[in-house]
Amino acid sequence: MSGAGGDKASADFCADLVRTHDFARYASTLFARPEQRRALLAVYAFNVEISRVREQVSQPLPGEVRLQWWTDMLAGAGHGGVEGNPVAAELKLAIGTWHLPVERLSRLIDEHQFDLYNDPMPTMAALEGYINDTSSALFSLGAAIAGWQSDEIEHLARHAGLAQGMTQVMAALPLDASRRQLFVPQQLLESHGSSMEQVFAGRQTPNLRAALDQLIGEARSHLKTALALLANAPPELKPIFLPLALVARDLKRMSRADNDPFAPHVASRLRTLWTLWRASK
């Protein structure tokens, strides 16, 4: 795709991709400045492409090949132009326009290699490392698009990402358990006398509930820190961190005694928009 029409087609493709597969982040871009929205959607579309590789392959090797294509694309190696891939074209444009750190994007790809295999997440430190290079990276990249990069912003992005990422681990538990994939740290389960086989069986035992409650508590702690830091952050950053309102909503639901962690829960798009709009005020 080339020319003005092609550029618009690529941008529209990214917007549709994010709207379909990551509505929460798509909705948050509606509150961003128009000149920033296109770049945000490019980064979020890239994230959709990378995080969905597991769903699109039946074996790890084809997934590795797909991820390597993106790694090579970011390195400028082996692919020539990116015009045939609208997400790659838009991402390259965003990187050039907003001086985004390619290294953060490459590390995001590297971390998602874990998704391709059924090895359990071993420890809380490993989970935090995974989230720091995925969810936290997206907040950091969004902040860069909003015009802010500093150690303080990185600190905010890290805690915001950890709160969001841990909450997403809980939200994805039904799907992950059904395909025998474990993102809840194995060490955390064992410390409460639970096991990954209890997770895969979909049985909510008191021991498993205690482990999940600890993970919820960790997410709450990171959310509290992120919101405190955000209160003193530049106002231009507020739209980037709007998804934290959805994290707070989800953690409240997950903390209820009658919540079944193995029952899939999908919030309506209207409720998502309402939550973000209210938080934006």
Secondary structure, DSSP 8 states (H G I E B T S, - for coil): --HHHHHHHHHHHHHHHHHHH-HHHHHHHTTS-HHHHHHHHHHHHHHHHHHTHHHH-SSHHHHHHHHHHHHHHHHT-S----TTSHHHHHHHHHHHHHT--HHHHHHHHHHGGGGGS------HHHHHHHHHTTHHHHHHHHHHHTT--SHHHHHHHHHHHHHHHHHHHHHTHHHHHHTT---S-HHHHHHTT--HHHHHHT---HHHHHHHHHHHHHHHHHHHHHHHHHHTS-GGGTTTTTTHHHHHHHHHHHTSTT--TTS-----HHHHHHHHHHHH-
